[in-house]
């Protein structure tokens, strides 16, 4: 959409890394909670609080979403503006 309307160029589009390091997540979440989420062993009450049924796709989406946020923050620092 952005390319087709001339709002952005290919050079202005960036993709996050495919496999963000676990340390990004354990720096801000309890390691047992994080690894329970990633391996599907998080207790049912904690999964209910997340609001989604566990799946490998949910884990991948969540990790990539965070990687995109980190990339956008880095690009904003470098260029003054970025979005995810």
PyMOL commands that set and color helices and strands:
alter all, ss='L'
color gray80, all
select helices_A, chain A and resi 10-12+22-26+31-39+44-50+56-79
alter helices_A, ss='H'
color red, helices_A
deselect
rebuild
show_as cartoon
